[in-house]
């Protein structure tokens, strides 16, 4: 009886962690989009170590994931649709995985 309750609790916690991780990664993608938009319009932060560290972190964490979609989705002029597709796929995969774990 207690082992079943413990297993159900662990499954719920893991599913919640996966949903939260998905949400945080979507926020990182949105932050990456906004910083690229800011620099696209000419915004610059010269010699700013903190800004450079944040941009490096966003680039290192988000670009490898988005590059998977950039190989298959050609840009439409200045529009890059890979973040939209990446967020969509991430949401579907995260929710699917979380519901599989929760209902197992």
Order of alpha helices (4+ residues) and beta strands (2+ residues): alpha-alpha-alpha
